[in-house]
Amino acid sequence: KMASSSKLMMWTPFEKVKELEAGKDVRLVGKVVSFDEEEAIIESSSAQIKVLKPNVNNYNTRFVEVFGTIRNNADSQPSIEESKSVPFGENFNLKHFNRMVTLTQGRFTSLFGSASSSIAANSENAMEEG
């Protein structure tokens, strides 16, 4: 199980997943490529990630947010075990979102610290209400 939702979890850039160790909790937004009861494949422009044990009710959309734990990052396609997910609908600009995540966790961390925390908290609240 993941840490309590009272702890803020920032989004993880897709390209950083391979750098993280197994057991690390992550939060990703990606485009749904395929899904079934056992696994889903989501992608960004830089990579594909396998999601184990997906809640298939949340994958009948073009984009999805996934909270999970890294299970394998040694393969060309890393895998995470889903803890929860949120459908993000059909119209979502993944390119701009990934750029925002990169900026808020890179060079401009000090500028976006409170703004990105607010965005993440709002997403958490929406997920708990839905």
C-alpha positions as CSV (number, residue, x, y, z in Angstrom):
1,K,0.0,0.0,0.0
2,M,1.1,3.6,-0.7
3,A,1.6,6.2,2.0
4,S,-1.4,8.0,3.3
5,S,-3.1,10.5,1.0
6,S,-2.3,13.2,3.6
7,K,1.3,13.1,2.3
8,L,1.5,15.2,-0.9
9,M,2.9,13.2,-3.8
10,M,4.2,15.1,-6.8
11,W,4.0,13.8,-10.3
12,T,6.9,11.7,-11.6
13,P,8.2,12.5,-15.1
14,F,8.1,9.3,-17.2
15,E,11.7,9.5,-18.1
16,K,12.7,9.4,-14.4
17,V,10.9,6.1,-13.6
18,K,13.8,4.1,-14.8
19,E,16.1,6.0,-12.4
20,L,14.0,5.1,-9.4
21,E,14.4,2.0,-7.3
22,A,11.8,-0.7,-7.0
23,G,9.4,0.0,-4.2
24,K,9.3,3.7,-4.8
25,D,5.9,5.3,-5.0
26,V,5.1,7.3,-8.1
27,R,2.4,9.4,-9.6
28,L,2.1,9.5,-13.4
29,V,-0.3,10.8,-16.1
30,G,-0.2,9.1,-19.5
31,K,-2.1,8.2,-22.6
32,V,-3.9,4.8,-22.4
33,V,-2.5,2.5,-25.1
34,S,-4.2,-0.7,-24.0
35,F,-5.7,-2.4,-20.9
36,D,-7.3,-5.5,-19.6
37,E,-7.9,-7.1,-16.1
38,E,-4.2,-7.9,-15.6
39,E,-2.3,-4.9,-17.0
40,A,-2.5,-1.6,-18.8
41,I,0.0,0.2,-20.9
42,I,0.2,4.0,-20.7
43,E,2.6,6.2,-22.5
44,S,4.0,9.7,-22.8
45,S,6.2,11.0,-25.7
46,S,9.3,9.5,-24.0
47,A,8.3,6.0,-22.8
48,Q,5.7,3.4,-22.2
49,I,5.0,2.0,-18.7
50,K,3.1,-1.2,-17.8
51,V,0.6,-0.8,-15.0
52,L,-0.1,-4.0,-13.0
53,K,-3.6,-4.6,-11.5
54,P,-5.3,-1.6,-13.1
55,N,-8.8,-0.5,-12.1
56,V,-10.2,-1.1,-15.6
57,N,-13.1,1.2,-14.9
58,N,-10.7,4.2,-15.0
59,Y,-9.1,3.2,-18.3
60,N,-12.1,3.7,-20.6
61,T,-10.6,7.2,-21.4
62,R,-7.8,8.5,-23.5
63,F,-5.7,9.8,-20.5
64,V,-5.3,8.5,-17.0
65,E,-3.5,9.5,-13.8
66,V,-1.9,6.5,-11.9
67,F,-0.6,6.3,-8.4
68,G,1.5,3.2,-7.8
69,T,4.7,1.5,-6.7
70,I,7.5,0.6,-9.0
71,R,7.8,-3.1,-9.4
72,N,10.4,-3.4,-12.2
73,N,12.4,-0.7,-13.8
74,A,15.2,-2.9,-15.3
75,D,13.3,-3.8,-18.5
76,S,12.8,-1.5,-21.5
77,Q,9.2,-1.1,-20.3
78,P,9.1,-0.4,-16.5
79,S,6.2,-1.6,-14.5
80,I,4.3,-0.2,-11.6
81,E,1.6,-1.8,-9.4
82,E,-1.4,0.5,-9.3
83,S,-2.8,1.7,-5.9
84,K,-5.4,4.0,-7.5
85,S,-6.1,5.8,-10.7
86,V,-8.1,8.7,-12.0
87,P,-9.6,9.1,-15.5
88,F,-8.4,12.3,-17.1
89,G,-10.8,12.3,-20.0
90,E,-10.4,12.6,-23.8
91,N,-8.9,16.0,-24.2
92,F,-5.7,16.5,-22.2
93,N,-2.4,18.1,-23.5
94,L,0.1,15.6,-22.3
95,K,3.0,17.4,-23.9
96,H,2.3,20.6,-21.9
97,F,1.6,18.6,-18.8
98,N,5.0,16.8,-19.0
99,R,6.7,20.1,-19.6
100,M,5.1,21.5,-16.5
101,V,6.1,18.5,-14.4
102,T,9.7,18.8,-15.7
103,L,9.9,22.5,-14.9
104,T,8.3,22.2,-11.4
105,Q,10.7,19.5,-10.4
106,G,13.8,20.9,-12.1
107,R,15.3,24.3,-12.6
108,F,12.2,26.1,-11.3
109,T,11.4,24.1,-8.2
110,S,11.5,27.2,-6.0
111,L,9.1,29.1,-8.2
112,F,6.5,26.4,-8.6
113,G,6.8,24.7,-5.2
114,S,3.5,26.1,-3.8
115,A,1.7,26.2,-7.1
116,S,2.5,22.6,-8.0
117,S,1.6,21.5,-4.4
118,S,-1.8,23.2,-4.9
119,I,-2.3,21.5,-8.2
120,A,-1.5,18.1,-6.7
121,A,-3.7,18.7,-3.7
122,N,-6.6,19.7,-6.0
123,S,-6.2,16.5,-8.0
124,E,-6.1,14.4,-4.8
125,N,-9.3,16.1,-3.6
126,A,-11.1,15.5,-6.9
127,M,-10.0,11.8,-6.8
128,E,-11.3,11.3,-3.3
129,E,-14.6,12.9,-4.2
130,G,-15.0,10.9,-7.4
